[in-house]
Amino acid sequence: MIGLRGGKVRVLVKGAPEIVAKYCTHYATSTGSLAPLSDAKVQELADAQDAMANAQKRVICLAHKDVDASSLPAAPGAMTDEDIDALCTSGLCVDAYVGIIDPLRPDVPASVSTAQAAGVKVRMVTGDNLKTAVAIADKAGIFKTGDIAMEGPEFRKLTPAQLDEMLPRLTVLARSAPEDKFLMVTRLNGKNMPKNKAEWEAAHPGCSWEKEKDLLLPGYVEEWSKRHPGGGDIVGVTGDGTNDAPALKAADVGLAMNSGTSVAKEASDIVVLDDNFSSIVTAIKWGRCVYDNIRKFLQFQLTVNVVALLLVFIGALSGQEPPLNAVQMLWVNLIMDTMGALALGTEQPTDALLARPPYKRDAALVNKPMWRNILFQSAYQLVVLLLLLFLGAGGSSGEPGGWFNVVSGNTCKEFSSSSLDNNLYAWDTAGKYVGTETGTVGCATFTEGTLKDGSSYPTLSCADDLTYTCMLDKGYDDFSEYDHESFEENCLKCDEPNFVHYSIIFNAFVWCQIFNEFNARSIGDEWNVWVGLDKNPVFMVVIVVTIALQVFIIEAGGYFTKTSGLTAMQWVISALLGVGAIPVGVIMRFFPVTEDPANFAVQLK
């Protein structure tokens, strides 16, 4: 309000033309005089409003009203909202219609098109006039032929069933109230839906659950679940105002504009720093990249697990020592977890990620093509490692043989005698017991006597009986029936171990994982696993570090890792067996395995 001469006060009003104009009775002419607002003038103003709205302009009506100061119900600063409403809703004079345009950024139409091509349904919820909103949406590529645009008051009158029928084509919601965006988000994803009668009545005070539960938005959980048996949509919402906070919280992903209020930012999951829609598309691309990187890591990890478990299990069933010992398994786990996560978790996003439809929220993390890749690679690695286990070395005679002309298993190349002083269970060469009945079996016992189950150890006099019938006659059993250490472990000391056979197996296993890491970069039918390596230096650093550490473990691990140094030829063969994972990866991708279409939220055209 502005004070005028003569005790007058001018009340200035602005707002949406369709609201303010109905309270106007006059208009200001070009000379500044007032003229009655005829039907023809009303139509002229409506046409002007439509013309500006169709030109993507937001239209504002400016009006005023002169009143006597003495007629005001109270001083301007002390008037209530009801007083102001009464003052501004009658006898106004139209001064002007103003068109304000906020031009679309040049990259918005292309970004919207990219998002739509990625299976993202873009909708616009705005407080603008319907025609303005449709014009802007059309320019941005959001509103297309056959789509539906409506205003907030009409939207709020819909029943849940009616809205579900319209949602696939509803792209523009104009003249919307803050709760309209929340209602739409809730109906789409099912979050924050009233779960029972009490919650529904709290959301709709004064309404009848029995009569109106199926008539009012957003509905309730039981009704919504029946209409959406496959679950709701994954919804992302943008907003910048305090009123947008409920919708931002209700969304699966809330994106606040950096220029927005602190309330909106706190309610959101992501803050778009440049307030640009293209940044949202970039966020979608990065989200899909992270999702795929997790699946790449799982594909790699499951292959390692399957091979390691089956190799150790089959080795144990065959009566041999486990091909992979505890320390080696720790190193394999390091490759599988830390190193694999670093290598495959740092893959950069590509535009190809936006060429596929989005997955449903309950889609399987490991899909059919990934299972094909896991099974092919596991089968190849297991065959290679089992051949090395059974044919790579000599038989049980302890003589070198096999493909690599080495002794089978972990053996000792050179022994020395162990001191007898540490043996608490011991007999001398004459068969006389000299121990203290606790500890390990003495070396002399292995050659001159045997133990009897129990705590009493009488003197043995069977030293000269090389057939051991004396021991059997006295009721003594064979050593194999008791849980004692072997003669080799108890009485001999290995000066030079021979772990060559199992070192070759371990080395080939690790090389298979190194090259399978390249295969894991593709979780689909893309056979060229080298694409984009130049954009992921971390991957190559991890590969180089893994190879360097593997060389160190094999050549310098010794007793700690139970590995022996290999010859140059053994290194080459181990590495070539690992390289074999690459052609296997190419071949397996020519076996047609398609992903289940039910995993996708939409089907791209």
Buried (B, 14 or more C-beta within 10 A) or exposed (E): BEEEEEEEBEBEBBBBBBEBBEBBEBBBEEEEEBEEBEEEBBEEBBEBBBBBBEEBBBBBBBBBBBBEBEEBEEEBEEBEEEBBEEBBBEBBBBBEBBBEEEEBBEEBBEBBBBBBBBBBBBBBBBBBBBBBBBBBBBBBBBBEEEBEBBBBEEBBEBBBEEBBEEBEEBBBBBBBBBBBBBBBBBBBBBBBBBEEEEBBBEBBEEEEBEEEBEBBBBBBBEBBBEEBEEEBBBBBBBBBBBBBBBBBBBBBBBBBBEEBBEBBBEBBBBBBEEBBBBBBBBBBBEBBBEBBBBBBBBBBBBBBBBBBEBBBEBBEEEEBBBBBBEBBBEBBBEBBEEBBBBBBBBBEBBEEBBEBBBBBEEBBEBBEBBBBBBBBBBBBBBEBBBBBBBEBBBEEEEEBBBEBEBBBBBBBEEEEEBEEEEBBBBBBEBBBBBBEEEEBBBBBBBEBBBBBEEEEBEEBEBBEBEEEEBBBEEEBEEBEEEEBEEBBEBBBEBEEBBBBBBBBBBBBBBBBBBBBBBBBBBBBBEBEBEEBBEEBEBBEEBBEEBBEBBBEBBBEBEEEBBBBBBEEEBBEBBBEBBBBBBEBBEEBBEEEBEBEEEBBBBEEE
